[in-house]
Amino acid sequence: MGKKATMLYFYVLFVFFTFALAIFTIIVGMGSHNNPNKGEILPLLGFLLPALLTLNFIILLYWAIRWKMWVWIPLIAILANHEYICSMYQLSFKKPQPISNQQLIRIASYNVESFHGDPSIYSVGEVAQLMKEKRVDVVCLQEVAESSSFEMDSIYKVFKDFPYVRIHKNKSAGFNLAVFSKFPIDNNTNIPFLSSDNSAMWVDIRIGHTPVRVFNCHLQTTNFNQTKGLLYKVTTAGYYESKKYAVKKILGKITENAKIRANQADILHQMIDTTKHAILVCGDFNDTPLSYTYYRMKGDLLDGFQSAGSGFGFTFRYLHRFLRIDYIFHSKELSGREYNSPSIDFSDHNPVIMELSIKEK
């Protein structure tokens, strides 16, 4: 085979690879938010999407440098996944305009990891002080723990700036939910999940004359932190069969919990969808913007990061700080003004803090 023939062969092969990669990327992006109870493969492949998009971008640059029309193929694959890209990275140039405090609410969602595993005046005080510094009006906490020496009454006293409190005590210690509010709480409901340590709750508050229902959600955990230890041990030990077993166990646990989260998201979606007034949905969903859980929970709501955030969004502090699994969603009666997730070395999660205004009717 001559040089020209060889070059043509590899050229055609690379064009084919460009098409195949783009099609696979689009399929994975579209299928990643399918219900895992109706098929496990595509939702699981969703974990590959960041790498696939990066590879498409590299190929786009290659064809752009060579000034070839094939540059449109990876570009189409990237644009087809623009919703995911925007859910992870935002450019924002707008500055919120001054507005009456009576029309504003600052809300925070924070998985406090059992107050750093040690509920005390110091650890609980750190969270309360943070919320005071950030001028938060409503605090939604997940994984709220108490101890024999520091019970719920003591936690209430530390959050003395928030006179209205609702606690959902879960059947599993350390998985309690809490809402602390400066606005009066009119109604509240606890939402336990069957066969799960996780749960949700909602409270009704009133901002001026506007009723707002606030959901505080903690969906099924991934258990990844627990199962990855097994993989690490057998990998360093060098046993191939054990490593295969560990990988299979991790993937099985991830898939099983994704199905549980999907069912929990269905339950909450129905409640959110039937709420007749303004809505805020906060919490640790334990799932990324690629998931069925994210799309189901979001529904017709707006993602606070997309409406008011900027930069790269991550909330889980481990796994190279790549995952966004904590959210604040809001209905269209509310307008996002500010959104941030400060990186704080307290929990395995970062808090999510957002300021919103009430739209005038």
RAJODA-V580134 format. One line per field, one symbol per residue. ss: DSSP state (2 for helix, 1 for strand, 0 for the rest). phi: phi as a letter, one per 30 degrees, with the letter a starting at -180 (. if undefined). psi: psi as a letter, one per 30 degrees, with the letter a starting at -180 (. if undefined). Layout:
BEGIN
ss: ???
phi: ???
psi: ???
END
This chain:
BEGIN
ss: 0022222222222222222222222222222000022200222222222222222222222222200000222222222202222222110000000000222111111110222200002222222222222000011111110010010222222200000111110000000111111000111111110000001111111110011111111100000222222222222220022222222222222222222222222222222220000111111100000002222222000112222200110001002220000111110001111111000000001001111111000
phi: .dddddddddddddddddddddddddddddddcddddclcddeddeddeedddddddddeddddddhcddddddddddddcdddeddcbbcbcdcddeadddccbcbbbadchhhiiadaedddddddddddddhdcbcccbhdcbbdcbdeeddeddcddcdcbbccdddcejcdcbbcbdcecdbabcbdcdhaddababbccbciccdbccccbbdeddiddddddddddddddicddddddddddddddddeddddddddddddeddddcdcbebbcbkcdhacddcdedddddhcdcdedddbcaiccbbcdchihcccbcbbcbdddccdcbaabddbdbcdccdcbbcbbdddd
psi: kleeeeeeeeeeeeeeeeeeeeeeeeeeeeffgljffgkfeeeeffffeeeeeeeeeeeeeeeeefhlffffefeeeeefgeeeefffkkkkfkkkkklkffglkkkkkkjghhhggijlfeeeeeeeeeeeeghkekkjklhklllffiaeeeeeeehffjfkkkkjjlfkkfgllkkkkfkkjellkkilkkhkflalllkklkjcgjkkkjkjkjlklfgeeeffeeeeefeffgjeeeeeeeeeeeeeeeeeeeeeeeeeeeeeeeeefgkfakkkjlajfgllffleeeeeeebglkkeeefgllakjkfkfahghfkjfkljlllffkkkekklikjkielflllkkkkllkkk.
END
